[in-house]
Amino acid sequence: LSSIVNEISSLKVDNIDVSAIITNSTNYDVETEKAIEADNLEVCFTVQENTFTPEGNKDIYVQILDPNNNVVSDRGAVSFGETELIYSGKTSVNYRNQNLDVCTKINVNQKQRLKSGNYIISVFHDDFKLGSSEIILN
């Protein structure tokens, strides 16, 4: 019964969209499809209205996996009981039981440039996976 309650009351996301971004000194971003040019990935999604979800601040974690299933831009790990999540970015949202559009920009070339291939982007609240998307970079 508790797992059903947790499922019903959990956050839900929709419309996960990922863009590779070149950030330049003129304070505007340019989208790219080239892995070597990208210095940020912008992840946007909508947290859906759910009257069963308690209002308040929610930590949302984004995990980016490269073509070899390695976490890109490892920011550390967060533990939830016996499970652990290695994440690429984190944002906090003030959830008020209404649809909420969220965008977060994650710097992805701190240690090394991205490689060509398919990147999987997953969005989590605590240890619950809310959804995922992918981007293919040349």
C-alpha positions as CSV (number, residue, x, y, z in Angstrom):
1,L,0.0,0.0,0.0
2,S,2.8,2.4,0.9
3,S,4.4,1.9,-2.6
4,I,1.1,2.8,-4.2
5,V,0.8,6.0,-2.1
6,N,4.4,6.9,-3.0
7,E,3.7,6.4,-6.7
8,I,0.5,8.5,-6.6
9,S,2.0,11.4,-4.5
10,S,5.3,11.5,-6.4
11,L,6.3,14.4,-8.8
12,K,5.7,13.8,-12.5
13,V,7.6,15.5,-15.3
14,D,6.7,16.0,-19.0
15,N,8.3,17.6,-22.0
16,I,11.9,16.9,-21.2
17,D,14.0,18.8,-23.8
18,V,17.8,18.9,-24.0
19,S,19.9,21.3,-25.9
20,A,23.7,21.5,-26.3
21,I,24.9,25.0,-25.8
22,I,27.9,27.1,-26.6
23,T,28.2,29.9,-24.0
24,N,30.1,32.9,-25.2
25,S,31.3,36.2,-23.7
26,T,28.4,38.2,-25.2
27,N,26.0,36.7,-22.7
28,Y,23.8,34.8,-25.1
29,D,23.8,31.1,-25.9
30,V,24.1,29.4,-29.2
31,E,22.7,25.9,-29.8
32,T,25.0,23.3,-31.4
33,E,24.9,19.7,-32.4
34,K,28.7,19.3,-32.2
35,A,30.0,17.5,-29.1
36,I,33.4,19.3,-29.2
37,E,31.8,22.7,-29.2
38,A,29.2,22.2,-26.4
39,D,30.2,23.5,-23.0
40,N,26.7,23.2,-21.4
41,L,23.7,21.1,-21.7
42,E,20.4,22.9,-21.0
43,V,17.7,20.5,-19.6
44,C,14.2,21.8,-19.6
45,F,11.0,20.1,-18.4
46,T,7.6,20.7,-16.9
47,V,6.8,19.5,-13.4
48,Q,3.2,18.5,-13.6
49,E,0.4,19.5,-11.4
50,N,-0.5,16.8,-8.9
51,T,-2.9,17.5,-6.0
52,F,-1.5,14.5,-4.1
53,T,2.1,15.8,-4.0
54,P,2.9,17.9,-0.9
55,E,3.8,21.5,-1.7
56,G,7.2,22.9,-0.9
57,N,10.8,22.9,-2.0
58,K,11.9,19.9,-4.0
59,D,15.4,19.0,-5.0
60,I,15.6,17.8,-8.6
61,Y,18.6,15.9,-9.8
62,V,19.8,15.5,-13.4
63,Q,22.1,12.7,-14.5
64,I,23.8,12.8,-17.8
65,L,25.2,9.5,-19.2
66,D,27.7,9.6,-22.1
67,P,27.8,7.0,-24.9
68,N,29.9,4.7,-22.6
69,N,27.3,5.0,-19.8
70,N,29.7,7.1,-17.6
71,V,28.2,10.0,-15.7
72,V,29.2,13.4,-17.3
73,S,30.2,16.3,-15.1
74,D,30.0,14.2,-11.8
75,R,28.9,16.6,-9.0
76,G,29.0,13.9,-6.4
77,A,26.5,11.4,-5.0
78,V,23.5,11.7,-2.8
79,S,22.3,8.8,-0.7
80,F,18.6,7.8,-0.2
81,G,18.7,4.9,2.3
82,E,20.4,2.0,0.6
83,T,20.4,3.6,-2.9
84,E,22.9,6.2,-4.2
85,L,22.5,8.6,-7.1
86,I,25.5,10.1,-8.9
87,Y,24.3,13.3,-10.5
88,S,25.5,15.9,-13.0
89,G,23.3,18.8,-11.8
90,K,20.9,19.7,-9.1
91,T,18.2,22.4,-8.9
92,S,15.6,23.2,-6.2
93,V,12.1,24.2,-7.2
94,N,9.3,25.6,-5.1
95,Y,6.4,23.3,-6.0
96,R,2.9,24.7,-5.4
97,N,0.7,22.0,-7.0
98,Q,0.7,23.7,-10.4
99,N,2.5,23.0,-13.6
100,L,6.0,24.4,-13.3
101,D,8.4,24.9,-16.2
102,V,12.0,24.3,-15.1
103,C,15.3,24.8,-17.0
104,T,18.8,24.1,-15.7
105,K,22.1,24.6,-17.4
106,I,24.8,22.0,-16.6
107,N,28.5,22.7,-17.5
108,V,29.7,19.6,-19.2
109,N,33.3,20.3,-20.3
110,Q,35.0,21.0,-16.9
111,K,37.4,18.1,-17.2
112,Q,37.2,17.0,-20.8
113,R,35.3,17.8,-24.0
114,L,32.2,15.7,-24.9
115,K,32.6,13.0,-27.5
116,S,30.3,12.3,-30.4
117,G,27.4,9.9,-29.6
118,N,24.1,9.4,-27.8
119,Y,23.7,11.0,-24.3
120,I,21.0,9.9,-22.0
121,I,19.6,12.5,-19.6
122,S,17.5,11.4,-16.6
123,V,15.6,13.6,-14.2
124,F,15.1,12.4,-10.5
125,H,13.4,13.6,-7.4
126,D,15.1,11.9,-4.5
127,D,15.8,8.4,-5.8
128,F,12.7,8.2,-8.0
129,K,13.3,8.6,-11.8
130,L,10.8,11.1,-13.1
131,G,11.7,10.7,-16.8
132,S,14.5,10.7,-19.4
133,S,15.4,12.0,-22.8
134,E,18.4,11.8,-25.1
135,I,20.5,14.0,-27.3
136,I,22.7,12.9,-30.2
137,L,25.9,15.0,-30.6
138,N,28.1,14.8,-33.7
